[in-house]
Amino acid sequence: MRTPKSRYEWVNADTNRLLTVETKYLCSDTGAELLEDEIDYYHMYGGERVYFDKEEIRQIKTQFGDPGLKLLGFKDQSRLKPYHH
């Protein structure tokens, strides 16, 4: 049985009520709020910007499988040196 991933809950310091978190992207030139389709994703390659859409970014990030760390093994504590810490 897998343990569900915990999540952060932000609370107001004075009232201890739960807060909602919103992320908004603003245009640096006009200060207007940007919509999802107005945001460009790019990577510098050879001195040029190579643009990607959001779906391509998702595919690049997940092409190697699920995110995570695979533990390969342990060493005995007696084999660890002080500079390993």
Secondary structure, 3 states (H helix, E strand, C coil): CCCCCCCCCCECCCCCCECCCCCCCECCCCCCECCHHHCCEEEEECCEEEEECHHHHHHHHHCCCCCCCCCCCCCCHHHCCHHHC
